[in-house]
Amino acid sequence: MAHLWALVRQWWPLLLGNILEWYEFGVYGSLTKELSANFFRASTFGTWSGFAVTFLLRPVGGIVFGLLADRVGRKRATLWSMRGMLFATVAQGLLPSLRCCGEASADVGLVLLIILRALQGVCTGGEIGPLVTYMAESAPPGVLGVGTALFLLCVYVAFVISQGLVALAVLVLGPERMLEWGWRLPFLVALVPGLVTLWGRSHLPESAEFVELQSARDLTPLGDAQAAPSNTGSVAGGESGVNAPSASCESCEDARSRGAAASEAAGHAGRIFATVRGFLHDYGRALVIGFSVSSAGGAAIYTSMWCGAHLARQGGWDEASALGLSMLMYLMAGAGVYAGAVICDNSFGSDPFIVQAVGSGLLAVAGVPVFWGLSAYRGSFLAAGMCLSVAFGLAQGASLAQTYLFCVRLFHARVRALGFGLTYNLAMAYVGGTAAMVAEALDIVSPIAPGAYVSALGLVSLLAVLWGLRLRTAGRLQTYAMGDSALKVKDARMAAENASTESAARAQVEEKDKEEEATVVAIV
């Protein structure tokens, strides 16, 4: 526990920013009733579709900010992503809506809401790769599992805060004022802690591993390689421009400048494309395994978020009671995450494979029984608490406890932010982000179908972990040490190489001495 608090003190600007990131998701998920009435004309499916827009653009942010973090630094990338997320969150609380401004303004508000959620998706997708990479590379040896799990604990802290704040607003303001203007408050209160986060992040040091790579010129900042201007071409009205009029010379310079700028832009685009293409070629297998492992936990998180609103509709409970159940579930999930992280560090030397396999298996087993219990005892607060809050919460937390560490270790430091960001964001975009929509559709078929979907994804995750373990044992999948551990491994390797060089030099000296002795003997 002492290590945990030490890491919190060290990384608080990163952790607070991450809480604000997921706080926005929790607020949107908790305000589906109010947002549906104000923007989507009472369409629940439309409201969750707006939620999914954020996730569809996460891979774009993962690529853009991942490349940025691998080129110019983890710290700078997290600053830019935080600025975008803060603007998108606060601006949602200022939009015109149907209840306050009428039909015409509501249409404008809906378009702006979708744009802001798209921006939120790009910045959120860009935040996770550099942030998890920074934390993994900066974590002390022996607490790598807890260090990366802190990021996930922030998710559940954010969900508890967001749902608690929304529940408090509902109790204080009442349903009618929440529909009119109260829904704006949870978005607006993010401004002050967001500004504090930006201040704190601006004073963080860069990760030591990235600094070492950059100083060794293993990485080059964007813009170092400049395209050479074209030296060809003649000026109309003169030979090679010698006797050309002044205006023609200026036109020539303008053309050369435009050509140089176009060539430079094409060069940047070509390098980015080559980096992504090379990444897919070298890490395609790691990408598939990481995507499969991440998908199950992502679907579990957002299916559970859907469950709160779903139970409020189906069980006949008031909004505050449903939010209370969800808060308890996220507390249990956080306990599962911390327990899995401690076990990974203490029992497996921060190797996440076994803990991840157990967590994925628990999720595969829990999905169907949990939703069967919710269906069989509909309206029972005790049954919902035991099935959803306790059983599903613990299984969800266990399945996600070491997902970040599992995925981030699949990639070398040169492409780590890009690799993790792309892997995790693809899973969140196309499986996690659509989970609420899928659950809403499957519930029409059978109330147990959403649980079967979660169980199936848990099984896929388990099989992916076992496949990865087999490949690693066979030497066909490499996992990488990070942070202080990586530097120690490198120091040990360099020491071994130096010792080998010194040994070879001594052998050569001894061999030369023997040859000289043999020569002397022969002469004598």
C-alpha positions as CSV (number, residue, x, y, z in Angstrom):
1,M,0.0,0.0,0.0
2,A,2.9,2.3,0.7
3,H,4.1,1.9,-2.9
4,L,0.6,2.7,-4.1
5,W,0.5,6.1,-2.3
6,A,4.0,6.9,-3.4
7,L,3.0,6.4,-7.1
8,V,-0.1,8.5,-6.6
9,R,2.0,11.4,-5.2
10,Q,4.4,11.0,-8.2
11,W,1.8,10.7,-10.9
12,W,-1.1,12.8,-9.6
13,P,-1.4,15.1,-12.7
14,L,-1.6,12.0,-14.9
15,L,-4.1,10.2,-12.7
16,L,-6.3,13.3,-12.2
17,G,-6.5,13.9,-15.9
18,N,-7.4,10.3,-16.5
19,I,-10.1,10.5,-13.9
20,L,-11.5,13.5,-15.7
21,E,-11.4,11.6,-19.0
22,W,-13.5,8.7,-17.7
23,Y,-15.6,11.1,-15.6
24,E,-17.0,12.5,-18.8
25,F,-17.9,9.0,-20.0
26,G,-19.6,8.2,-16.7
27,V,-21.5,11.5,-16.8
28,Y,-22.9,10.9,-20.3
29,G,-23.8,7.3,-19.4
30,S,-25.6,8.4,-16.2
31,L,-27.5,11.2,-18.0
32,T,-29.0,9.1,-20.8
33,K,-32.5,10.0,-19.7
34,E,-31.8,13.8,-19.7
35,L,-29.6,13.7,-22.9
36,S,-32.2,11.7,-24.7
37,A,-34.9,14.2,-23.9
38,N,-32.8,17.2,-24.8
39,F,-31.0,16.1,-28.0
40,F,-32.3,12.7,-29.3
41,R,-36.1,13.2,-29.0
42,A,-36.5,10.4,-26.4
43,S,-34.6,7.8,-28.4
44,T,-32.5,5.7,-26.0
45,F,-30.8,3.9,-29.0
46,G,-29.9,7.3,-30.5
47,T,-28.4,8.4,-27.2
48,W,-26.2,5.3,-27.0
49,S,-25.3,5.8,-30.7
50,G,-24.0,9.3,-29.7
51,F,-22.0,7.6,-27.0
52,A,-20.5,5.2,-29.5
53,V,-19.3,8.0,-31.8
54,T,-16.6,8.8,-29.3
55,F,-15.2,5.3,-29.5
56,L,-15.3,5.1,-33.3
57,L,-12.6,7.8,-33.5
58,R,-10.4,6.5,-30.7
59,P,-8.1,4.5,-33.1
60,V,-7.5,7.8,-35.0
61,G,-6.4,9.5,-31.8
62,G,-4.3,6.4,-30.9
63,I,-2.4,6.6,-34.1
64,V,-1.9,10.4,-34.2
65,F,-1.0,10.9,-30.5
66,G,0.9,7.5,-30.4
67,L,3.2,8.7,-33.2
68,L,3.5,12.1,-31.5
69,A,4.5,10.5,-28.2
70,D,7.0,8.1,-29.8
71,R,8.6,11.1,-31.6
72,V,8.5,14.1,-29.3
73,G,7.8,12.6,-25.9
74,R,5.1,11.1,-23.7
75,K,4.7,14.3,-21.7
76,R,3.9,16.6,-24.6
77,A,1.4,14.2,-26.0
78,T,-0.5,13.9,-22.7
79,L,-0.7,17.8,-22.5
80,W,-2.3,18.1,-25.9
81,S,-4.7,15.3,-25.3
82,M,-5.8,16.8,-22.0
83,R,-6.5,20.2,-23.6
84,G,-8.8,18.7,-26.1
85,M,-10.6,16.5,-23.6
86,L,-11.2,19.4,-21.2
87,F,-12.6,21.6,-24.0
88,A,-14.9,18.9,-25.2
89,T,-16.2,18.0,-21.8
90,V,-17.0,21.6,-20.6
91,A,-18.4,22.6,-24.0
92,Q,-21.1,19.9,-23.8
93,G,-22.6,21.6,-20.8
94,L,-23.0,24.8,-22.8
95,L,-24.9,23.5,-25.8
96,P,-28.4,24.6,-27.0
97,S,-31.0,21.9,-26.4
98,L,-34.6,21.1,-27.2
99,R,-35.9,21.9,-23.7
100,C,-34.3,25.3,-23.4
101,C,-34.1,26.6,-27.0
102,G,-36.7,24.9,-29.2
103,E,-36.5,22.6,-32.2
104,A,-34.2,24.6,-34.5
105,S,-31.6,25.2,-31.8
106,A,-31.9,21.6,-30.7
107,D,-30.8,20.4,-34.2
108,V,-27.7,22.7,-34.0
109,G,-27.0,21.4,-30.4
110,L,-27.2,17.8,-31.6
111,V,-24.7,18.4,-34.4
112,L,-22.3,20.2,-32.0
113,L,-22.8,17.4,-29.5
114,I,-21.7,14.8,-32.0
115,I,-18.7,17.0,-33.0
116,L,-17.6,17.4,-29.4
117,R,-18.0,13.7,-28.8
118,A,-15.9,13.0,-31.8
119,L,-13.2,15.4,-30.5
120,Q,-13.4,13.6,-27.1
121,G,-12.9,10.3,-28.9
122,V,-9.8,11.5,-30.7
123,C,-8.2,13.0,-27.6
124,T,-9.2,10.1,-25.3
125,G,-7.7,7.6,-27.8
126,G,-4.6,9.8,-27.9
127,E,-4.4,10.0,-24.1
128,I,-4.3,6.3,-23.2
129,G,-1.2,5.3,-25.3
130,P,1.2,7.9,-24.0
131,L,-0.2,7.9,-20.5
132,V,0.0,4.1,-19.9
133,T,3.4,4.0,-21.6
134,Y,4.7,6.8,-19.4
135,M,3.5,5.1,-16.2
136,A,4.8,1.7,-17.3
137,E,8.2,3.1,-18.1
138,S,8.4,5.2,-14.9
139,A,7.2,2.5,-12.5
140,P,9.8,1.2,-10.0
141,P,10.7,-2.5,-10.2
142,G,8.4,-4.8,-8.3
143,V,5.3,-2.6,-8.6
144,L,4.8,-2.6,-12.3
145,G,1.4,-4.4,-12.0
146,V,0.1,-1.9,-9.4
147,G,1.6,1.0,-11.3
148,T,-0.3,0.3,-14.5
149,A,-3.4,-0.8,-12.6
150,L,-3.6,2.7,-11.1
151,F,-4.7,3.9,-14.5
152,L,-7.6,1.4,-14.4
153,L,-8.5,2.2,-10.8
154,C,-8.9,5.8,-12.0
155,V,-11.6,4.6,-14.4
156,Y,-13.7,3.2,-11.5
157,V,-13.0,6.2,-9.3
158,A,-14.3,8.4,-12.1
159,F,-17.4,6.3,-12.6
160,V,-18.2,6.4,-8.9
161,I,-17.6,10.2,-8.7
162,S,-19.7,10.9,-11.9
163,Q,-22.6,8.7,-10.8
164,G,-22.5,9.9,-7.3
165,L,-22.6,13.5,-8.5
166,V,-25.5,12.8,-10.9
167,A,-27.4,11.0,-8.2
168,L,-26.9,13.9,-5.8
169,A,-28.0,16.4,-8.4
170,V,-31.2,14.3,-9.0
171,L,-32.0,14.2,-5.3
172,V,-31.4,17.9,-4.8
173,L,-32.8,19.4,-8.0
174,G,-35.5,16.8,-8.8
175,P,-36.3,15.2,-12.1
176,E,-37.9,18.2,-13.8
177,R,-35.0,20.7,-13.2
178,M,-32.5,18.0,-14.1
179,L,-34.2,17.8,-17.5
180,E,-34.3,21.5,-17.9
181,W,-30.8,22.6,-16.9
182,G,-29.4,20.4,-14.1
183,W,-27.8,18.0,-16.6
184,R,-25.3,20.7,-17.6
185,L,-23.7,21.0,-14.1
186,P,-21.7,17.7,-14.1
187,F,-20.1,18.7,-17.4
188,L,-19.2,22.2,-16.3
189,V,-17.6,21.3,-12.9
190,A,-14.8,19.5,-14.8
191,L,-13.2,22.9,-15.7
192,V,-11.4,23.7,-12.4
193,P,-9.8,20.2,-11.9
194,G,-9.0,20.2,-15.6
195,L,-6.9,23.4,-15.3
196,V,-5.1,22.0,-12.3
197,T,-4.3,18.9,-14.2
198,L,-2.8,20.9,-17.1
199,W,-0.6,22.8,-14.6
200,G,0.6,19.7,-13.0
201,R,1.4,17.8,-16.2
202,S,3.4,20.8,-17.5
203,H,5.8,20.2,-14.5
204,L,6.2,16.5,-15.0
205,P,9.6,15.1,-16.2
206,E,9.8,13.0,-19.4
207,S,10.1,9.3,-18.9
208,A,13.8,8.2,-18.5
209,E,13.5,5.4,-21.1
210,F,12.3,7.8,-23.7
211,V,15.0,10.3,-22.9
212,E,17.6,7.6,-23.2
213,L,16.2,6.5,-26.6
214,Q,16.1,10.1,-27.8
215,S,19.6,10.8,-26.7
216,A,20.8,7.7,-28.5
217,R,19.1,8.9,-31.7
218,D,16.9,5.8,-31.8
219,L,14.1,8.3,-32.2
220,T,14.0,11.5,-34.2
221,P,11.5,14.3,-33.5
222,L,9.0,15.1,-36.2
223,G,10.3,17.6,-38.6
224,D,14.0,16.8,-38.4
225,A,14.2,15.4,-41.9
226,Q,13.4,18.2,-44.2
227,A,12.7,17.7,-47.9
228,A,15.3,19.4,-50.2
229,P,13.9,22.1,-52.4
230,S,13.8,21.5,-56.1
231,N,16.8,22.9,-58.0
232,T,15.3,22.3,-61.4
233,G,13.3,24.6,-63.7
234,S,13.9,27.8,-65.6
235,V,12.2,31.2,-65.6
236,A,10.2,32.3,-68.5
237,G,11.7,35.1,-70.4
238,G,15.4,34.4,-69.5
239,E,18.1,31.7,-69.6
240,S,18.1,30.0,-66.2
241,G,16.6,33.1,-64.7
242,V,19.8,35.2,-65.2
243,N,18.2,38.0,-67.2
244,A,14.6,37.3,-66.0
245,P,12.4,40.2,-64.8
246,S,12.1,40.7,-61.0
247,A,8.4,39.6,-61.0
248,S,9.4,36.3,-62.7
249,C,12.1,35.7,-60.1
250,E,9.6,36.2,-57.3
251,S,7.2,33.8,-59.0
252,C,10.0,31.3,-59.3
253,E,10.8,31.7,-55.5
254,D,7.1,31.3,-54.7
255,A,6.9,28.1,-56.8
256,R,10.0,26.7,-55.1
257,S,8.6,27.5,-51.7
258,R,5.3,25.8,-52.5
259,G,7.1,22.9,-54.0
260,A,9.4,22.6,-50.9
261,A,6.3,22.8,-48.6
262,A,4.5,20.2,-50.6
263,S,7.5,17.9,-50.6
264,E,8.0,18.3,-46.9
265,A,4.3,17.5,-46.2
266,A,4.5,14.5,-48.5
267,G,7.7,13.4,-46.7
268,H,6.0,13.6,-43.3
269,A,2.9,11.7,-44.6
270,G,5.2,9.1,-46.2
271,R,7.2,8.6,-42.9
272,I,4.0,8.2,-40.9
273,F,2.6,5.7,-43.4
274,A,5.9,3.8,-43.4
275,T,5.9,3.8,-39.6
276,V,2.4,2.4,-39.4
277,R,3.0,-0.1,-42.2
278,G,6.2,-1.3,-40.5
279,F,4.5,-1.6,-37.2
280,L,1.7,-3.7,-38.6
281,H,4.3,-6.0,-40.3
282,D,6.5,-6.4,-37.2
283,Y,3.8,-6.5,-34.5
284,G,0.7,-7.9,-36.3
285,R,0.5,-10.9,-34.1
286,A,0.9,-8.8,-30.9
287,L,-1.9,-6.5,-32.2
288,V,-4.3,-9.4,-32.7
289,I,-3.6,-10.9,-29.2
290,G,-3.8,-7.5,-27.5
291,F,-7.0,-6.6,-29.3
292,S,-8.6,-9.9,-28.4
293,V,-7.6,-9.6,-24.7
294,S,-8.8,-6.0,-24.4
295,S,-12.1,-6.5,-26.0
296,A,-13.7,-8.5,-23.2
297,G,-12.9,-6.1,-20.4
298,G,-14.0,-3.1,-22.6
299,A,-17.3,-4.8,-23.4
300,A,-17.8,-5.6,-19.7
301,I,-17.3,-2.0,-18.6
302,Y,-19.8,-0.5,-21.0
303,T,-22.3,-3.3,-20.7
304,S,-22.3,-2.6,-17.0
305,M,-22.9,1.1,-17.6
306,W,-25.9,0.2,-19.8
307,C,-27.2,-2.1,-17.0
308,G,-27.7,0.8,-14.7
309,A,-30.0,2.7,-17.1
310,H,-31.6,-0.6,-18.2
311,L,-32.5,-1.7,-14.6
312,A,-34.0,1.7,-13.9
313,R,-36.4,1.2,-16.9
314,Q,-37.1,-2.5,-16.4
315,G,-37.0,-2.8,-12.6
316,G,-39.1,0.3,-11.9
317,W,-36.5,1.8,-9.7
318,D,-35.9,5.5,-9.4
319,E,-32.8,6.9,-11.0
320,A,-30.8,7.4,-7.8
321,S,-31.3,3.8,-6.7
322,A,-30.0,2.4,-10.0
323,L,-27.0,4.8,-9.8
324,G,-26.3,3.5,-6.3
325,L,-26.2,-0.1,-7.6
326,S,-23.8,0.9,-10.3
327,M,-21.5,2.7,-7.8
328,L,-21.3,-0.4,-5.7
329,M,-20.5,-2.4,-8.8
330,Y,-17.6,-0.1,-9.7
331,L,-16.3,-0.2,-6.1
332,M,-16.2,-4.0,-6.3
333,A,-14.5,-3.9,-9.7
334,G,-11.9,-1.5,-8.3
335,A,-11.2,-4.1,-5.5
336,G,-10.8,-6.8,-8.1
337,V,-8.3,-4.7,-10.1
338,Y,-6.2,-3.9,-7.1
339,A,-6.2,-7.5,-5.9
340,G,-5.1,-8.8,-9.3
341,A,-2.3,-6.2,-9.6
342,V,-0.9,-7.1,-6.2
343,I,-1.0,-10.8,-7.0
344,C,0.7,-10.1,-10.3
345,D,3.6,-8.2,-8.6
346,N,4.0,-10.5,-5.6
347,S,3.4,-13.9,-7.1
348,F,4.4,-13.6,-10.7
349,G,7.2,-11.0,-10.8
350,S,4.9,-8.5,-12.7
351,D,4.4,-11.0,-15.5
352,P,0.7,-10.4,-16.3
353,F,-0.1,-13.6,-18.4
354,I,-1.4,-15.9,-15.6
355,V,-3.5,-13.1,-13.8
356,Q,-4.9,-12.1,-17.2
357,A,-5.9,-15.7,-18.0
358,V,-7.7,-16.1,-14.7
359,G,-9.5,-12.8,-15.0
360,S,-10.7,-13.6,-18.6
361,G,-11.9,-17.0,-17.4
362,L,-13.9,-15.5,-14.6
363,L,-15.6,-13.1,-17.0
364,A,-16.4,-16.0,-19.3
365,V,-18.0,-17.9,-16.5
366,A,-19.9,-15.0,-14.9
367,G,-21.7,-13.4,-17.9
368,V,-24.6,-15.8,-18.4
369,P,-25.4,-16.5,-14.7
370,V,-25.4,-12.8,-13.8
371,F,-27.9,-11.9,-16.5
372,W,-30.0,-15.0,-15.7
373,G,-30.2,-13.8,-12.1
374,L,-31.2,-10.3,-13.1
375,S,-33.9,-11.7,-15.4
376,A,-35.2,-14.4,-12.9
377,Y,-35.5,-11.9,-10.0
378,R,-36.5,-8.8,-11.8
379,G,-37.3,-6.0,-9.5
380,S,-35.3,-7.5,-6.5
381,F,-32.8,-5.0,-5.2
382,L,-30.9,-7.8,-3.3
383,A,-30.6,-10.0,-6.4
384,A,-29.5,-7.1,-8.5
385,G,-26.9,-6.1,-5.9
386,M,-25.5,-9.7,-5.6
387,C,-25.5,-10.4,-9.3
388,L,-24.6,-7.1,-10.9
389,S,-22.7,-5.2,-8.1
390,V,-20.8,-8.1,-6.5
391,A,-20.4,-11.0,-9.0
392,F,-20.2,-9.0,-12.2
393,G,-18.2,-6.2,-10.6
394,L,-15.5,-8.6,-9.3
395,A,-15.3,-10.5,-12.6
396,Q,-15.1,-7.3,-14.5
397,G,-12.3,-6.0,-12.3
398,A,-10.3,-9.3,-12.5
399,S,-10.6,-9.4,-16.3
400,L,-9.1,-5.9,-16.6
401,A,-6.6,-5.9,-13.7
402,Q,-3.6,-6.5,-15.9
403,T,-4.9,-5.8,-19.4
404,Y,-2.9,-2.6,-19.7
405,L,0.4,-4.2,-18.6
406,F,-0.3,-7.3,-20.7
407,C,-0.7,-5.1,-23.9
408,V,2.0,-2.5,-23.3
409,R,4.6,-5.2,-22.8
410,L,4.0,-6.6,-26.3
411,F,5.7,-3.6,-27.9
412,H,9.2,-2.2,-28.0
413,A,9.8,1.3,-26.6
414,R,10.3,2.8,-30.1
415,V,6.6,2.0,-31.0
416,R,5.2,1.4,-27.5
417,A,2.8,4.4,-27.3
418,L,1.6,3.7,-30.9
419,G,1.3,0.0,-30.3
420,F,-0.6,0.1,-27.1
421,G,-2.8,3.1,-28.2
422,L,-3.8,1.4,-31.4
423,T,-4.4,-2.1,-29.9
424,Y,-6.5,-0.9,-27.0
425,N,-8.4,1.8,-28.9
426,L,-9.4,-0.6,-31.6
427,A,-10.8,-2.9,-29.0
428,M,-12.6,0.0,-27.2
429,A,-13.9,1.5,-30.5
430,Y,-15.4,-1.6,-32.1
431,V,-16.2,-3.8,-29.2
432,G,-16.3,-1.8,-26.0
433,G,-17.8,1.4,-27.4
434,T,-20.6,-0.5,-29.2
435,A,-21.3,-2.8,-26.2
436,A,-24.2,-0.8,-24.9
437,M,-25.9,-0.7,-28.4
438,V,-25.3,-4.4,-28.8
439,A,-26.8,-5.1,-25.3
440,E,-29.8,-2.9,-26.1
441,A,-30.4,-4.9,-29.2
442,L,-29.8,-8.3,-27.7
443,D,-32.1,-7.6,-24.8
444,I,-35.0,-7.6,-27.3
445,V,-34.1,-11.2,-28.2
446,S,-33.5,-12.5,-24.7
447,P,-32.7,-10.9,-21.3
448,I,-29.8,-13.4,-21.0
449,A,-28.4,-12.6,-24.4
450,P,-26.2,-9.6,-23.2
451,G,-24.6,-11.9,-20.6
452,A,-23.9,-14.6,-23.3
453,Y,-22.2,-11.9,-25.4
454,V,-20.0,-10.9,-22.5
455,S,-19.2,-14.6,-21.7
456,A,-18.3,-15.2,-25.3
457,L,-15.9,-12.3,-25.4
458,G,-14.4,-13.5,-22.1
459,L,-13.7,-16.9,-23.7
460,V,-12.1,-15.3,-26.7
461,S,-9.9,-13.2,-24.3
462,L,-8.9,-16.4,-22.4
463,L,-8.0,-18.2,-25.6
464,A,-5.9,-15.2,-26.8
465,V,-3.9,-15.2,-23.6
466,L,-3.2,-18.9,-23.8
467,W,-2.2,-18.5,-27.5
468,G,0.2,-15.7,-26.5
469,L,1.6,-17.8,-23.7
470,R,2.3,-20.7,-26.1
471,L,3.9,-18.4,-28.7
472,R,6.1,-16.8,-26.0
473,T,7.2,-20.2,-24.7
474,A,8.1,-21.2,-28.3
475,G,10.1,-18.0,-28.8
476,R,7.7,-16.6,-31.4
477,L,6.2,-13.8,-29.3
478,Q,8.5,-11.3,-27.5
479,T,7.5,-9.3,-24.4
480,Y,9.6,-6.4,-23.3
481,A,10.9,-5.1,-19.9
482,M,10.1,-1.5,-19.1
483,G,11.1,1.4,-17.0
484,D,13.8,0.9,-14.3
485,S,13.6,-2.8,-15.0
486,A,14.4,-2.2,-18.7
487,L,17.3,0.0,-17.8
488,K,18.7,-2.6,-15.4
489,V,18.3,-5.3,-18.1
490,K,20.2,-3.0,-20.5
491,D,22.9,-2.3,-18.0
492,A,23.3,-6.0,-17.3
493,R,23.6,-6.7,-21.1
494,M,26.1,-4.0,-21.6
495,A,28.1,-5.3,-18.6
496,A,28.1,-8.7,-20.1
497,E,29.2,-7.4,-23.5
498,N,32.0,-5.4,-21.8
499,A,33.1,-8.5,-19.9
500,S,33.1,-10.5,-23.1
501,T,35.1,-7.8,-24.9
502,E,37.7,-7.7,-22.1
503,S,37.9,-11.5,-22.0
504,A,38.5,-11.6,-25.7
505,A,41.2,-8.9,-25.4
506,R,42.9,-10.8,-22.6
507,A,42.8,-14.0,-24.7
508,Q,44.4,-12.2,-27.7
509,V,47.2,-10.8,-25.4
510,E,47.9,-14.2,-23.9
511,E,48.0,-15.8,-27.4
512,K,50.4,-13.1,-28.6
513,D,52.6,-13.7,-25.5
514,K,52.7,-17.4,-26.3
515,E,53.6,-16.7,-29.9
516,E,56.5,-14.5,-28.8
517,E,57.7,-17.2,-26.3
518,A,57.6,-19.8,-29.1
519,T,59.6,-17.5,-31.4
520,V,62.3,-16.9,-28.7
521,V,62.5,-20.7,-28.1
522,A,62.9,-21.3,-31.8
523,I,65.7,-18.8,-32.1
524,V,67.5,-20.2,-29.1
